[in-house]
Amino acid sequence: KPTEETVIGVVRQDFTEIDKSYWSQFHISIDTLKLYNVNSIKYYLCNGIVKGIYKDENPMYAYKVYDHFKIYRPLADKYTKWRNNLTEYDIQGYAQLPEKGNLLIITKSMKDVMCLKELGYNAISPSSESTFIPDNALEVLKKRFKHILICFDRDAPGIKNMRKISLKTGLNCFLVHKKFKSKDISDAIKNNSFEAIREWLNQTLKRYEEFSN
């Protein structure tokens, strides 16, 4: 559970061939990883104690969001996959947004934020799946972007949460089309193709035309 008291430190390393192979499945480039302050790490520490070490069979990444970190081990079990000390105001992708834009997508993970960037769309993600964008931050974003959409997972918890937030905020939603047999944008790219997802997304969002970065 994220807490402000937890101090996370990381020791970065150059991206390995394993890292490049992992991220390329989602069409996420090294340049995009660098843009979003995502690094491969040798190990990380919580309150000065080493908690995880990079292994070829269990690679490890650090997302730096302002002054805090989210640690991601994609191949680990659900108990050790994530560790973070983000607060609700550590909105993933917020620092990389343009000052003004036509369309903003609120998704549920940094990986999907980066996939959407590769697809040509501005996106952000809450600090965790159990939170959303704080009300005052959302009000600021509504002044900066003409349209804001939510795209969460195509599964029971994701759809339930998306409907609840949509009712509360008045924001419209969309899901990855069921024909792609994937719960989110990143999996859709991995399981299908980047071009197929780009074509579908452009068609789906064409009513919010003039979108630009």
ZADO-1210 file (C-alpha; in nm, 4 decimals, padded with zeros to 6 digits):
<atoms>
<atom x="00.0000" y="00.0000" z="00.0000" code="LYS" pos="1"/>
<atom x="00.1509" y="00.3362" z="-00.0950" code="PRO" pos="2"/>
<atom x="00.2439" y="00.5645" z="00.1892" code="THR" pos="3"/>
<atom x="00.4306" y="00.8920" z="00.1949" code="GLU" pos="4"/>
<atom x="00.6507" y="00.7562" z="00.4734" code="GLU" pos="5"/>
<atom x="00.8031" y="00.4879" z="00.2518" code="THR" pos="6"/>
<atom x="01.1256" y="00.6148" z="00.0940" code="VAL" pos="7"/>
<atom x="01.2066" y="00.4290" z="-00.2288" code="ILE" pos="8"/>
<atom x="01.5496" y="00.4526" z="-00.3863" code="GLY" pos="9"/>
<atom x="01.6641" y="00.2998" z="-00.7141" code="VAL" pos="10"/>
<atom x="01.9918" y="00.2169" z="-00.8905" code="VAL" pos="11"/>
<atom x="01.9431" y="00.2624" z="-01.2631" code="ARG" pos="12"/>
<atom x="02.1111" y="00.0704" z="-01.5433" code="GLN" pos="13"/>
<atom x="02.1141" y="00.0857" z="-01.9240" code="ASP" pos="14"/>
<atom x="01.8258" y="-00.0913" z="-02.0947" code="PHE" pos="15"/>
<atom x="01.9190" y="-00.4537" z="-02.1637" code="THR" pos="16"/>
<atom x="01.8229" y="-00.6578" z="-02.4697" code="GLU" pos="17"/>
<atom x="01.5625" y="-00.8281" z="-02.2484" code="ILE" pos="18"/>
<atom x="01.4158" y="-00.4875" z="-02.1635" code="ASP" pos="19"/>
<atom x="01.4063" y="-00.3812" z="-02.5275" code="LYS" pos="20"/>
<atom x="01.2351" y="-00.7066" z="-02.6205" code="SER" pos="21"/>
<atom x="00.9783" y="-00.6707" z="-02.3410" code="TYR" pos="22"/>
<atom x="00.8757" y="-00.3132" z="-02.4244" code="TRP" pos="23"/>
<atom x="00.8807" y="-00.3659" z="-02.8012" code="SER" pos="24"/>
<atom x="00.5868" y="-00.6097" z="-02.7655" code="GLN" pos="25"/>
<atom x="00.3766" y="-00.3012" z="-02.6921" code="PHE" pos="26"/>
<atom x="00.5485" y="-00.0831" z="-02.9554" code="HIS" pos="27"/>
<atom x="00.6965" y="00.1317" z="-02.6770" code="ILE" pos="28"/>
<atom x="01.0308" y="00.2807" z="-02.7825" code="SER" pos="29"/>
<atom x="01.3327" y="00.3584" z="-02.5658" code="ILE" pos="30"/>
<atom x="01.2748" y="00.7295" z="-02.6398" code="ASP" pos="31"/>
<atom x="00.9212" y="00.7055" z="-02.5025" code="THR" pos="32"/>
<atom x="01.0436" y="00.5221" z="-02.1910" code="LEU" pos="33"/>
<atom x="01.2936" y="00.8022" z="-02.1336" code="LYS" pos="34"/>
<atom x="01.0295" y="01.0701" z="-02.1945" code="LEU" pos="35"/>
<atom x="00.8161" y="00.9204" z="-01.9159" code="TYR" pos="36"/>
<atom x="01.1118" y="00.8678" z="-01.6791" code="ASN" pos="37"/>
<atom x="01.0919" y="00.4878" z="-01.6974" code="VAL" pos="38"/>
<atom x="01.4236" y="00.3172" z="-01.6233" code="ASN" pos="39"/>
<atom x="01.5603" y="-00.0334" z="-01.6005" code="SER" pos="40"/>
<atom x="01.7024" y="-00.0770" z="-01.2491" code="ILE" pos="41"/>
<atom x="01.9645" y="-00.3053" z="-01.0934" code="LYS" pos="42"/>
<atom x="01.7802" y="-00.2991" z="-00.7614" code="TYR" pos="43"/>
<atom x="01.5567" y="-00.0846" z="-00.5446" code="TYR" pos="44"/>
<atom x="01.5470" y="-00.0029" z="-00.1749" code="LEU" pos="45"/>
<atom x="01.2639" y="00.0709" z="00.0672" code="CYS" pos="46"/>
<atom x="01.3735" y="00.2836" z="00.3620" code="ASN" pos="47"/>
<atom x="01.7347" y="00.1904" z="00.2883" code="GLY" pos="48"/>
<atom x="01.6794" y="-00.1866" z="00.2657" code="ILE" pos="49"/>
<atom x="01.7268" y="-00.3693" z="-00.0667" code="VAL" pos="50"/>
<atom x="01.3924" y="-00.5218" z="-00.1622" code="LYS" pos="51"/>
<atom x="01.4347" y="-00.6371" z="-00.5203" code="GLY" pos="52"/>
<atom x="01.7177" y="-00.7225" z="-00.7604" code="ILE" pos="53"/>
<atom x="01.7038" y="-00.7327" z="-01.1410" code="TYR" pos="54"/>
<atom x="01.7268" y="-01.0785" z="-01.2978" code="LYS" pos="55"/>
<atom x="01.7045" y="-01.1733" z="-01.6632" code="ASP" pos="56"/>
<atom x="01.4035" y="-01.3927" z="-01.5832" code="GLU" pos="57"/>
<atom x="01.2502" y="-01.1212" z="-01.3619" code="ASN" pos="58"/>
<atom x="01.3333" y="-00.7751" z="-01.5037" code="PRO" pos="59"/>
<atom x="01.2517" y="-00.4645" z="-01.3057" code="MET" pos="60"/>
<atom x="01.1625" y="-00.1049" z="-01.3909" code="TYR" pos="61"/>
<atom x="01.1172" y="00.2199" z="-01.2008" code="ALA" pos="62"/>
<atom x="00.8614" y="00.4812" z="-01.3022" code="TYR" pos="63"/>
<atom x="00.9648" y="00.8181" z="-01.1576" code="LYS" pos="64"/>
<atom x="00.6624" y="01.0426" z="-01.1059" code="VAL" pos="65"/>
<atom x="00.7727" y="01.3796" z="-00.9707" code="TYR" pos="66"/>
<atom x="00.9688" y="01.2858" z="-00.6543" code="ASP" pos="67"/>
<atom x="00.8208" y="00.9383" z="-00.6035" code="HIS" pos="68"/>
<atom x="00.8591" y="00.5956" z="-00.7610" code="PHE" pos="69"/>
<atom x="00.6512" y="00.3047" z="-00.8790" code="LYS" pos="70"/>
<atom x="00.8455" y="-00.0211" z="-00.9146" code="ILE" pos="71"/>
<atom x="00.7193" y="-00.2637" z="-01.1805" code="TYR" pos="72"/>
<atom x="00.8252" y="-00.6266" z="-01.2205" code="ARG" pos="73"/>
<atom x="00.6084" y="-00.7486" z="-01.5113" code="PRO" pos="74"/>
<atom x="00.6953" y="-01.1180" z="-01.4750" code="LEU" pos="75"/>
<atom x="00.6653" y="-01.1385" z="-01.0953" code="ALA" pos="76"/>
<atom x="00.3685" y="-01.2736" z="-00.8993" code="ASP" pos="77"/>
<atom x="00.0902" y="-01.0368" z="-00.7989" code="LYS" pos="78"/>
<atom x="00.2383" y="-00.9891" z="-00.4510" code="TYR" pos="79"/>
<atom x="00.5749" y="-00.8580" z="-00.5703" code="THR" pos="80"/>
<atom x="00.4844" y="-00.7130" z="-00.9128" code="LYS" pos="81"/>
<atom x="00.4303" y="-00.3602" z="-00.7795" code="TRP" pos="82"/>
<atom x="00.5724" y="-00.1374" z="-00.5073" code="ARG" pos="83"/>
<atom x="00.5209" y="00.2375" z="-00.4905" code="ASN" pos="84"/>
<atom x="00.5115" y="00.5435" z="-00.2720" code="ASN" pos="85"/>
<atom x="00.3004" y="00.7568" z="-00.5056" code="LEU" pos="86"/>
<atom x="00.0396" y="00.9943" z="-00.3651" code="THR" pos="87"/>
<atom x="-00.2900" y="01.0639" z="-00.5436" code="GLU" pos="88"/>
<atom x="-00.1320" y="01.3792" z="-00.6914" code="TYR" pos="89"/>
<atom x="00.1483" y="01.1791" z="-00.8538" code="ASP" pos="90"/>
<atom x="-00.0523" y="01.1461" z="-01.1745" code="ILE" pos="91"/>
<atom x="00.1324" y="00.9316" z="-01.4264" code="GLN" pos="92"/>
<atom x="00.1943" y="01.1170" z="-01.7529" code="GLY" pos="93"/>
<atom x="00.0728" y="01.4540" z="-01.6225" code="TYR" pos="94"/>
<atom x="00.4153" y="01.6220" z="-01.6466" code="ALA" pos="95"/>
<atom x="00.4436" y="01.5197" z="-02.0138" code="GLN" pos="96"/>
<atom x="00.1128" y="01.6758" z="-02.1244" code="LEU" pos="97"/>
<atom x="00.0994" y="01.9792" z="-02.3520" code="PRO" pos="98"/>
<atom x="-00.0398" y="02.2994" z="-02.2036" code="GLU" pos="99"/>
<atom x="-00.3531" y="02.2749" z="-02.4210" code="LYS" pos="100"/>
<atom x="-00.5042" y="01.9993" z="-02.6311" code="GLY" pos="101"/>
<atom x="-00.8156" y="01.8668" z="-02.7963" code="ASN" pos="102"/>
<atom x="-00.8372" y="01.5187" z="-02.6446" code="LEU" pos="103"/>
<atom x="-00.7065" y="01.3602" z="-02.3245" code="LEU" pos="104"/>
<atom x="-00.7520" y="00.9924" z="-02.2350" code="ILE" pos="105"/>
<atom x="-00.7464" y="00.8802" z="-01.8723" code="ILE" pos="106"/>
<atom x="-00.6363" y="00.5193" z="-01.8634" code="THR" pos="107"/>
<atom x="-00.5320" y="00.2864" z="-01.5812" code="LYS" pos="108"/>
<atom x="-00.1593" y="00.2320" z="-01.6227" code="SER" pos="109"/>
<atom x="00.1636" y="00.4006" z="-01.7267" code="MET" pos="110"/>
<atom x="00.2105" y="00.1269" z="-01.9871" code="LYS" pos="111"/>
<atom x="-00.1174" y="00.2244" z="-02.1538" code="ASP" pos="112"/>
<atom x="-00.0228" y="00.5937" z="-02.1271" code="VAL" pos="113"/>
<atom x="00.2962" y="00.5191" z="-02.3209" code="MET" pos="114"/>
<atom x="00.1129" y="00.3035" z="-02.5778" code="CYS" pos="115"/>
<atom x="-00.1356" y="00.5852" z="-02.6371" code="LEU" pos="116"/>
<atom x="00.1530" y="00.8297" z="-02.6793" code="LYS" pos="117"/>
<atom x="00.2986" y="00.6009" z="-02.9483" code="GLU" pos="118"/>
<atom x="-00.0469" y="00.5967" z="-03.1111" code="LEU" pos="119"/>
<atom x="-00.0549" y="00.9784" z="-03.1141" code="GLY" pos="120"/>
<atom x="-00.2811" y="01.0514" z="-02.8148" code="TYR" pos="121"/>
<atom x="-00.2302" y="01.2408" z="-02.4908" code="ASN" pos="122"/>
<atom x="-00.2992" y="01.0236" z="-02.1869" code="ALA" pos="123"/>
<atom x="-00.2574" y="01.0104" z="-01.8102" code="ILE" pos="124"/>
<atom x="-00.3147" y="00.7497" z="-01.5425" code="SER" pos="125"/>
<atom x="-00.4047" y="00.7753" z="-01.1730" code="PRO" pos="126"/>
<atom x="-00.1299" y="00.6789" z="-00.9297" code="SER" pos="127"/>
<atom x="-00.2988" y="00.3411" z="-00.8709" code="SER" pos="128"/>
<atom x="-00.6036" y="00.1433" z="-00.9836" code="GLU" pos="129"/>
<atom x="-00.7751" y="00.2127" z="-00.6500" code="SER" pos="130"/>
<atom x="-00.7648" y="00.5922" z="-00.6984" code="THR" pos="131"/>
<atom x="-00.8720" y="00.8439" z="-00.9628" code="PHE" pos="132"/>
<atom x="-00.7593" y="01.1919" z="-01.0624" code="ILE" pos="133"/>
<atom x="-00.8233" y="01.4302" z="-00.7669" code="PRO" pos="134"/>
<atom x="-01.1195" y="01.6620" z="-00.8274" code="ASP" pos="135"/>
<atom x="-00.9172" y="01.9843" z="-00.8308" code="ASN" pos="136"/>
<atom x="-00.6631" y="01.8395" z="-01.0764" code="ALA" pos="137"/>
<atom x="-00.9490" y="01.7194" z="-01.3001" code="LEU" pos="138"/>
<atom x="-01.0993" y="02.0688" z="-01.3027" code="GLU" pos="139"/>
<atom x="-00.7674" y="02.2108" z="-01.4223" code="VAL" pos="140"/>
<atom x="-00.7473" y="01.9455" z="-01.6968" code="LEU" pos="141"/>
<atom x="-01.1016" y="02.0273" z="-01.8140" code="LYS" pos="142"/>
<atom x="-00.9812" y="02.3825" z="-01.8836" code="LYS" pos="143"/>
<atom x="-00.6779" y="02.2548" z="-02.0763" code="ARG" pos="144"/>
<atom x="-00.8483" y="01.9882" z="-02.2930" code="PHE" pos="145"/>
<atom x="-01.1708" y="02.0150" z="-02.4943" code="LYS" pos="146"/>
<atom x="-01.2536" y="01.6449" z="-02.4457" code="HIS" pos="147"/>
<atom x="-01.1562" y="01.3997" z="-02.1714" code="ILE" pos="148"/>
<atom x="-01.2376" y="01.0282" z="-02.2035" code="LEU" pos="149"/>
<atom x="-01.1864" y="00.7319" z="-01.9704" code="ILE" pos="150"/>
<atom x="-01.0551" y="00.3973" z="-02.0971" code="CYS" pos="151"/>
<atom x="-01.0152" y="00.1319" z="-01.8270" code="PHE" pos="152"/>
<atom x="-00.9853" y="-00.2464" z="-01.8476" code="ASP" pos="153"/>
<atom x="-01.2397" y="-00.4555" z="-02.0334" code="ARG" pos="154"/>
<atom x="-01.3092" y="-00.6780" z="-01.7319" code="ASP" pos="155"/>
<atom x="-01.5719" y="-00.6740" z="-01.4567" code="ALA" pos="156"/>
<atom x="-01.3778" y="-00.4582" z="-01.2052" code="PRO" pos="157"/>
<atom x="-01.2594" y="-00.2163" z="-01.4762" code="GLY" pos="158"/>
<atom x="-01.6057" y="-00.1665" z="-01.6272" code="ILE" pos="159"/>
<atom x="-01.7682" y="-00.1273" z="-01.2841" code="LYS" pos="160"/>
<atom x="-01.5117" y="00.1319" z="-01.1758" code="ASN" pos="161"/>
<atom x="-01.5328" y="00.3183" z="-01.5066" code="MET" pos="162"/>
<atom x="-01.9131" y="00.3448" z="-01.4860" code="ARG" pos="163"/>
<atom x="-01.8943" y="00.4685" z="-01.1282" code="LYS" pos="164"/>
<atom x="-01.6387" y="00.7378" z="-01.2154" code="ILE" pos="165"/>
<atom x="-01.8280" y="00.8351" z="-01.5314" code="SER" pos="166"/>
<atom x="-02.1461" y="00.8912" z="-01.3301" code="LEU" pos="167"/>
<atom x="-01.9578" y="01.0993" z="-01.0740" code="LYS" pos="168"/>
<atom x="-01.7553" y="01.3120" z="-01.3173" code="THR" pos="169"/>
<atom x="-01.9740" y="01.3207" z="-01.6304" code="GLY" pos="170"/>
<atom x="-01.6829" y="01.1991" z="-01.8432" code="LEU" pos="171"/>
<atom x="-01.7509" y="00.9691" z="-02.1383" code="ASN" pos="172"/>
<atom x="-01.5864" y="00.6262" z="-02.1633" code="CYS" pos="173"/>
<atom x="-01.4770" y="00.3673" z="-02.4159" code="PHE" pos="174"/>
<atom x="-01.3306" y="00.0161" z="-02.4027" code="LEU" pos="175"/>
<atom x="-01.0934" y="-00.1798" z="-02.6228" code="VAL" pos="176"/>
<atom x="-01.3183" y="-00.3532" z="-02.8785" code="HIS" pos="177"/>
<atom x="-01.3975" y="-00.7125" z="-02.7839" code="LYS" pos="178"/>
<atom x="-01.2797" y="-00.8349" z="-03.1265" code="LYS" pos="179"/>
<atom x="-00.9208" y="-00.7741" z="-03.0111" code="PHE" pos="180"/>
<atom x="-00.9634" y="-01.0233" z="-02.7220" code="LYS" pos="181"/>
<atom x="-00.7665" y="-00.7948" z="-02.4900" code="SER" pos="182"/>
<atom x="-00.8511" y="-00.6068" z="-02.1739" code="LYS" pos="183"/>
<atom x="-00.6456" y="-00.2934" z="-02.2420" code="ASP" pos="184"/>
<atom x="-00.4610" y="-00.0948" z="-02.5088" code="ILE" pos="185"/>
<atom x="-00.1171" y="-00.2439" z="-02.4396" code="SER" pos="186"/>
<atom x="-00.2427" y="-00.6032" z="-02.4538" code="ASP" pos="187"/>
<atom x="-00.4405" y="-00.5212" z="-02.7694" code="ALA" pos="188"/>
<atom x="-00.1204" y="-00.4067" z="-02.9422" code="ILE" pos="189"/>
<atom x="00.0688" y="-00.7136" z="-02.8188" code="LYS" pos="190"/>
<atom x="-00.2057" y="-00.9601" z="-02.9176" code="ASN" pos="191"/>
<atom x="-00.2912" y="-00.8004" z="-03.2528" code="ASN" pos="192"/>
<atom x="-00.0788" y="-00.5325" z="-03.4167" code="SER" pos="193"/>
<atom x="00.0078" y="-00.1685" z="-03.3656" code="PHE" pos="194"/>
<atom x="-00.1424" y="-00.0733" z="-03.7025" code="GLU" pos="195"/>
<atom x="-00.4702" y="-00.2566" z="-03.6345" code="ALA" pos="196"/>
<atom x="-00.5131" y="-00.0822" z="-03.3002" code="ILE" pos="197"/>
<atom x="-00.4200" y="00.2569" z="-03.4437" code="ARG" pos="198"/>
<atom x="-00.6753" y="00.2209" z="-03.7228" code="GLU" pos="199"/>
<atom x="-00.9491" y="00.1118" z="-03.4790" code="TRP" pos="200"/>
<atom x="-00.8666" y="00.3892" z="-03.2301" code="LEU" pos="201"/>
<atom x="-00.8633" y="00.6603" z="-03.4955" code="ASN" pos="202"/>
<atom x="-01.2043" y="00.5419" z="-03.6204" code="GLN" pos="203"/>
<atom x="-01.3437" y="00.5179" z="-03.2670" code="THR" pos="204"/>
<atom x="-01.2300" y="00.8670" z="-03.1706" code="LEU" pos="205"/>
<atom x="-01.2820" y="01.0453" z="-03.5015" code="LYS" pos="206"/>
<atom x="-01.5777" y="01.2432" z="-03.3658" code="ARG" pos="207"/>
<atom x="-01.3278" y="01.4193" z="-03.1399" code="TYR" pos="208"/>
<atom x="-01.1492" y="01.5386" z="-03.4510" code="GLU" pos="209"/>
<atom x="-00.8591" y="01.7808" z="-03.4689" code="GLU" pos="210"/>
<atom x="-00.6956" y="01.5855" z="-03.1830" code="PHE" pos="211"/>
<atom x="-00.3312" y="01.6800" z="-03.1684" code="SER" pos="212"/>
<atom x="-00.0333" y="01.6508" z="-02.9360" code="ASN" pos="213"/>
</atoms>
